[in-house]
């Protein structure tokens, strides 16, 4: 979650079960095409995880307002159930009929069965793009390689949350270079990756790790954020540019930051000197979690501003663009896409009614999209009639 710097993990749980939630939205009266570029793959899983979260918390009480319409908050679960039913019919249709016919039937039913709402941007948002558009970025889960024991190959620690008296005491520099948390039994894994990779893991807030076991086998585990030291962090690209090590337009590209640090190891400590925030993790067999401890679903979870959209599970349909290739000179090729997402996450940099951070999962393509998306587009919320 470029975005998971989260003492925010449990914020959704603290929202009053009986209060009325008012979303910054207005009704959209035109019919839409709901073409999904992934043909709804993984959507059922995201919906299932969201419904399980609702049920685990004892259901949804109180009311929620979209535009001028007030609904029981339970409408959020009902909307997910309905979308899942319609989506399953669409996927069955694809096995029996032409895609165009299936899409027409799908669009007709979605428009007939759902009210559609759009976000109403605040004053501070309207300078970024055109009116009635949303600002989209993306995030992903980095891959790491490690071991449960320290070796010559695996020698950089990933720490669990320390006791309270230590959790906010030390800065990144003190932890990474002065080893203030070393030999306290807090290491979850040791990785072969660089301090830059650990920094990217911290920025994204969760990841996937291939754990090398003593018998030679490899198991996959996941890392989710459990806390941080509460200190500020300036992204290191700004520091690299400030020091004049790279031109600013080059310094803000992740691949250039990595290359610079690999070629100038003596500058690593100074490069991170203005990023004192440090993130602590827990391991699990489940994918990294977002708000309300919901496991994120690749290509289907989205982070929104939790102060404006207080309840997870809003059905979100997106129309924007993403990078599909980049060249060494910094140029990129983009393509438009549209897709269903479920609002299941938040982040400290996700501020505003028309602001979304799209989760793209794992791997090189997800990383490229995450660090290149900074685009305007359309966002729609669907609520069952």
C-alpha positions in Angstrom: 0.0 0.0 0.0 2.6 2.6 -0.7 0.2 3.0 1.9 0.0 0.7 4.8 1.7 2.9 7.4 -0.9 1.7 9.7 -1.6 2.3 13.1 -4.6 2.3 10.8 -5.1 -1.5 10.7 -7.8 -1.5 13.3 -9.4 1.9 12.6 -12.4 0.2 11.0 -13.1 -1.8 14.1 -13.3 1.4 16.2 -16.1 2.9 14.1 -19.3 3.0 16.0 -21.6 0.2 15.0 -24.7 2.4 15.4 -23.6 5.7 13.9 -24.7 6.9 10.5 -21.9 6.9 8.0 -22.0 9.7 5.4 -20.0 9.1 2.2 -18.8 12.0 0.1 -20.7 10.8 -3.0 -23.5 11.8 -5.4 -25.8 9.6 -7.6 -24.8 8.9 -11.2 -27.8 8.5 -13.4 -26.4 7.2 -16.7 -26.0 3.6 -17.7 -22.4 2.2 -17.8 -20.5 -0.6 -19.4 -18.9 -2.7 -16.7 -16.3 -4.5 -18.8 -13.7 -6.0 -16.6 -10.3 -6.5 -18.2 -9.6 -9.7 -16.1 -13.1 -11.1 -16.8 -13.8 -11.0 -13.1 -11.0 -13.4 -12.1 -10.3 -13.3 -8.3 -13.3 -11.1 -7.7 -15.2 -13.9 -5.9 -12.2 -14.4 -3.5 -12.2 -10.7 -2.6 -15.9 -10.8 -2.0 -15.6 -13.9 0.1 -12.9 -12.4 2.3 -14.9 -9.3 2.8 -18.1 -11.1 3.8 -16.1 -13.3 6.2 -14.8 -10.1 7.9 -18.4 -8.7 8.2 -19.6 -12.0 9.8 -16.6 -12.2 12.1 -17.4 -8.7 13.5 -21.0 -9.6 14.1 -22.6 -8.0 11.0 -23.3 -4.4 10.1 -25.4 -2.1 12.2 -26.5 1.5 11.7 -27.0 3.3 8.4 -24.8 4.6 5.6 -25.6 7.5 3.2 -24.6 7.6 -0.5 -25.5 10.9 -2.1 -29.0 11.8 -0.7 -29.9 8.1 -0.2 -29.8 6.4 3.2 -29.4 2.7 3.5 -29.0 0.2 6.4 -25.2 -0.6 6.5 -26.1 -4.2 5.9 -26.7 -3.1 2.3 -22.9 -3.4 1.8 -23.0 -7.1 2.4 -26.1 -7.5 0.3 -24.5 -5.7 -2.6 -21.5 -8.0 -2.5 -23.7 -11.1 -2.4 -25.6 -9.8 -5.4 -22.5 -8.8 -7.4 -21.1 -12.3 -6.8 -24.3 -14.0 -8.1 -24.3 -11.8 -11.2 -20.6 -12.4 -11.8 -20.9 -16.2 -11.5 -23.7 -16.1 -14.1 -21.4 -14.0 -16.4 -18.5 -16.5 -16.1 -20.9 -19.4 -16.8 -22.1 -17.5 -19.9 -18.6 -17.2 -21.2 -18.4 -21.0 -21.4 -21.5 -21.2 -23.5 -22.0 -18.0 -25.6 -20.0 -15.3 -27.3 -18.3 -12.8 -25.0 -20.1 -9.8 -26.5 -23.5 -11.3 -25.6 -22.4 -12.2 -22.1 -21.1 -8.6 -21.6 -24.3 -7.1 -22.8 -26.4 -9.2 -20.4 -23.9 -8.5 -17.5 -24.1 -4.7 -18.1 -27.9 -4.8 -18.3 -28.2 -6.6 -15.0 -25.7 -4.5 -13.2 -27.4 -1.3 -14.3 -30.8 -2.7 -13.4 -29.9 -4.0 -10.0 -27.5 -1.4 -8.6 -27.5 2.3 -7.9 -24.3 4.0 -9.1 -22.5 6.8 -7.2 -19.4 8.8 -7.8 -17.1 10.5 -5.3 -17.4 14.2 -4.7 -13.8 15.6 -4.5 -13.0 18.1 -1.7 -11.7 21.6 -2.5 -8.1 20.4 -1.9 -8.4 17.7 -4.5 -9.8 19.6 -7.5 -6.5 21.1 -8.5 -5.0 17.7 -9.4 -7.2 16.8 -12.3 -10.5 17.4 -14.1 -13.7 17.6 -12.1 -15.4 14.3 -11.4 -12.2 12.3 -11.8 -10.3 10.3 -9.3 -6.5 10.2 -8.7 -5.1 6.7 -8.9 -1.9 5.2 -7.7 -1.0 1.6 -7.1 0.9 -0.6 -4.7 2.2 -4.2 -4.5 3.8 -6.8 -2.2 7.6 -7.1 -2.7 9.2 -10.6 -2.9 12.1 -11.5 -0.7 14.3 -14.5 -0.1 15.3 -15.6 3.3 15.9 -18.0 6.2 14.9 -18.4 9.8 18.6 -18.5 10.8 21.4 -16.1 10.0 24.0 -17.2 7.5 26.6 -15.5 5.3 24.0 -15.4 2.6 21.0 -14.4 4.7 22.2 -11.6 7.0 19.6 -8.7 7.0 16.9 -9.1 9.7 13.2 -8.5 9.4 11.9 -7.6 12.9 8.7 -8.4 14.7 7.1 -5.7 16.9 9.3 -5.1 19.9 8.1 -4.5 23.5 6.3 -1.2 23.9 9.3 0.5 25.5 11.5 -0.3 22.4 9.0 0.0 19.6 9.2 3.7 19.2 12.7 4.3 20.6 15.0 3.8 17.7 15.3 5.3 14.2 15.9 3.4 11.0 19.6 4.5 11.1 20.0 3.2 14.7 18.3 -0.1 13.8 20.0 -0.7 10.5 23.5 0.6 11.2 23.9 0.7 15.0 22.1 -2.6 15.5 20.0 -1.4 18.4 17.5 -4.3 18.1 20.1 -7.0 17.4 20.3 -10.1 19.6 17.0 -9.4 21.4 15.1 -12.3 19.8 13.0 -10.1 17.6 14.2 -11.4 14.2 11.5 -13.2 12.2 13.6 -13.9 9.2 17.0 -13.1 7.8 17.0 -12.1 4.1 19.6 -11.9 1.3 18.0 -8.7 0.0 19.5 -5.3 0.5 18.5 -2.5 2.9 16.9 -0.9 -0.1 14.6 -3.9 -0.5 13.7 -3.7 3.2 12.9 0.0 2.7 10.6 -0.9 -0.2 8.9 -3.6 2.0 8.3 -0.9 4.6 6.9 1.5 2.0 4.4 -1.1 0.7 3.6 -2.4 4.2 3.6 -6.2 3.4 5.3 -8.8 1.3 6.0 -12.4 0.3 9.1 -14.3 1.4 10.5 -17.5 0.0 12.0 -19.2 3.1 14.9 -21.6 2.6 14.6 -24.5 5.1 17.4 -26.7 6.4 16.4 -29.7 4.3 16.8 -27.7 1.1 13.1 -27.1 0.5 11.4 -23.7 0.2 8.2 -22.6 1.8 6.2 -19.4 1.1 5.3 -17.1 3.9 3.7 -13.7 4.0 4.6 -10.5 6.0 2.0 -8.0 7.3 2.7 -4.8 9.2 2.0 -4.8 12.9 3.4 -1.5 13.9 6.0 1.2 13.4 8.3 3.5 15.4 6.2 6.6 14.7 9.0 8.6 13.1 8.8 10.5 9.8 10.2 9.3 6.5 11.1 11.3 3.4 11.3 9.0 0.4 15.0 8.5 -0.5 14.6 9.6 -4.0 14.2 13.2 -2.7 17.4 12.8 -0.7 19.3 11.5 -3.6 18.2 14.5 -5.7 18.9 16.9 -2.9 22.4 15.7 -2.6 22.9 16.2 -6.3 23.8 12.5 -6.8 21.2 12.2 -9.6 19.0 14.7 -11.5 15.6 14.9 -9.8 13.7 13.2 -12.7 16.1 10.3 -12.5 16.3 10.1 -8.7 12.5 9.5 -8.4 12.6 6.3 -10.4 13.0 3.1 -8.3 15.3 1.3 -10.7 17.6 4.3 -10.7 17.6 4.5 -6.9 18.5 0.8 -6.7 21.3 1.1 -9.3 22.8 4.1 -7.6 22.9 2.5 -4.1 24.4 -0.7 -5.6 27.1 1.3 -7.3 27.7 3.6 -4.3 27.4 1.5 -1.1 29.3 4.2 0.8 26.3 6.5 0.3 23.6 4.1 1.5 23.5 5.4 5.1 23.3 9.0 4.0 20.6 8.2 1.4 18.4 6.9 4.2 19.3 9.6 6.7 15.9 11.5 6.3 13.8 8.4 6.5 13.7 7.5 10.1 10.4 5.5 10.1 10.8 1.8 10.7 8.1 -0.9 10.2 7.6 -4.1 12.1 6.0 -7.3 10.8 4.4 -10.6 11.6 4.5 -13.7 9.4 1.5 -15.7 8.3 0.3 -18.3 5.8 -2.2 -15.8 4.5 -1.6 -12.9 2.2 -0.7 -9.4 3.6 -3.7 -7.8 5.3 -5.4 -4.4 4.9 -8.0 -2.8 7.1 -10.0 -4.9 9.5 -7.3 -7.6 9.0 -8.7 -8.6 5.6 -6.2 -10.5 3.4 -5.6 -8.4 0.3 -6.7 -10.0 -3.0 -4.4 -9.5 -6.0 -5.9 -7.1 -8.6 -9.1 -6.7 -6.5 -8.3 -4.8 -3.3 -8.2 -1.0 -3.2 -7.1 1.5 -0.6 -9.3 4.5 0.1 -9.3 7.3 2.6 -10.7 5.6 5.8 -11.6 9.0 7.3 -14.2 9.5 4.5 -15.1 5.9 3.8 -15.2 4.3 7.2 -16.6 0.9 6.4 -14.6 -1.6 4.3 -16.3 -3.5 1.5 -17.5 -0.8 -0.9 -17.8 -2.1 -4.5 -15.6 0.1 -6.6 -15.5 0.1 -10.4 -12.5 1.8 -11.9 -11.6 3.2 -15.3 -8.0 4.5 -15.6 -4.7 3.5 -17.3 -1.6 1.5 -16.3 2.0 1.1 -17.6 2.6 -2.0 -19.7 6.2 -1.3 -20.6 9.1 1.0 -19.8 12.4 1.8 -21.5 15.7 2.8 -20.1 15.4 6.4 -21.0 12.3 6.7 -18.7 9.6 6.5 -21.4 6.6 4.3 -20.9 3.7 2.8 -22.8 0.3 2.8 -21.1 -3.1 1.2 -21.8 -6.6 1.9 -20.5 -8.3 -0.7 -18.4 -11.5 -1.0 -16.3 -12.0 -3.4 -13.4 -14.0 -4.1 -10.2 -12.2 -3.6 -6.9 -13.4 -3.9 -3.3 -12.4 -1.1 -0.8 -10.4 -3.1 1.8 -7.4 -1.0 2.7 -6.2 2.5 3.5 -3.0 4.3 3.9 -1.4 7.5 5.2 -0.9 8.9 1.7 -4.4 8.1 0.6 -6.3 11.3 1.3 -9.5 12.6 -0.3 -12.8 11.4 -1.6 -11.5 10.9 -5.1 -8.3 9.1 -4.2 -7.5 5.4 -4.8 -4.5 3.1 -4.4 -5.0 -0.1 -6.4 -3.4 -3.4 -5.2 -1.6 -5.3 -8.0 0.0 -8.2 -6.0 3.4 -9.7 -6.6 6.2 -9.8 -9.2 8.0 -7.5 -11.6 4.9 -6.4 -13.5 3.1 -5.4 -10.2 6.2 -3.5 -9.1 6.4 -1.6 -12.4 2.7 -0.6 -12.3 3.0 0.3 -8.6 5.9 2.7 -9.1 4.6 4.2 -12.4 0.9 4.7 -11.9 -0.1 8.3 -11.1 -3.1 8.9 -13.3 -6.6 10.3 -13.3 -9.6 8.2 -14.1 -13.2 7.4 -13.2 -14.4 5.7 -10.0 -17.9 4.4 -9.3 -19.5 2.9 -6.2 -22.2 0.3 -6.6 -25.1 -0.2 -4.1 -27.8 -2.7 -4.4 -31.3 -1.2 -5.2 
